[in-house]
Amino acid sequence: MGQLSHEILSLQNAGEYEAFAKSHRYGSFMQSVNWTKVKENWGHEIIVVRDSSGAVCAGTLVLIKKLPLGYTMLYSPRGPVCDYLNKGQMEEILFGIKELAKKHKAFFYKCDPMVEETDRSVIDMFRALGYQIKEGCSESETVQRRFNYILPDIQGKTPDEVIASFSQKTRYNIRVAKRHQVECRICGKEGLDDFVMLSRITAERDNFTDRSKEYYAKMLDAFGEDMRLYLCYYEGTPLSGAMCCRYAGKTNYIFGASDSKYRNVMPNYLMQWEMINWALEGNCYIYDFLGIPVNCDPGSPMYGVYRFKKGFNGRAVGYAGEFDYIFRPSMHRLFTTAQEVRRRYYDFRRKLHQKREESRSTANSPTDKENGKSQQEQEGK
């Protein structure tokens, strides 16, 4: 093995890291330099690891969050970007993290790579380097969703081959949308008013976190042609929308929203199919639906989300979670305690909302005229 060295890369040379991250199997849109244009309230640094020829062979984007008393936390969302079983690369990245911790007075570093919870060899590598991991976390205990639903191994497949793998009901619902002449448009920022309106409806109905129009606009500006806004219309009425990003061989369904009107025309199914086709056009190897509930039991209030995505006949993946490298244990314990109190508060609010929705559903007994399914079962949103 050749000699490796790390470097804190200047932003003027960020293009070198960006080209590497965008072409790496473990690259993520959240490890793109473009993500810093969205997370403008965080600082950021870039670490690269070079091989003996000077080429970049590993790296990570590090976001920096200011905390009280002049301290900070360091965070690599869905990073680092490297071979997780290459000890030399992992050590050099950690050397860079330690430099940044001194520079920015950080008391811990957090990362949440796309490492599946069954990949014990990678988890053991992180532990051997001194990282701490809390396994089996609930979906509210981590920054990113720990469970995703993906269509794997789609690279090189035709649309006919992919759609043939869907469940019969999902194929039928895509045809229903087409038969009703639902129009799925690729929009620019001119479509954001409709998308924000749908997002607010979804947030109120399903107790989801809403974002501002400015936030969505920053995403479109930051990623350019790699980010798309999809909107579905029926007889001129906006029914559903999604933000979708194609990066590093993966197409990610990031944000979704839908109205309760005309759900029998199945706009969400057509919209997902159009985004999957974009993934195929880009020769991606994964289409990622992103989050599903940790509890996929039919009795779960959010089972409809899983049921909707499961119809595309992909695979549920559980990631290991978050790896913390701690520099100041006492500060980290205080921070963790505060986060736990906050999490329990929001868990309480969410469960209260779910109970209210269940009571309302029982009282109203809503049904879909076409197949007798509730909206959550029907569309997952």
Disulfide bonds with the S-S distance in Angstrom:
none
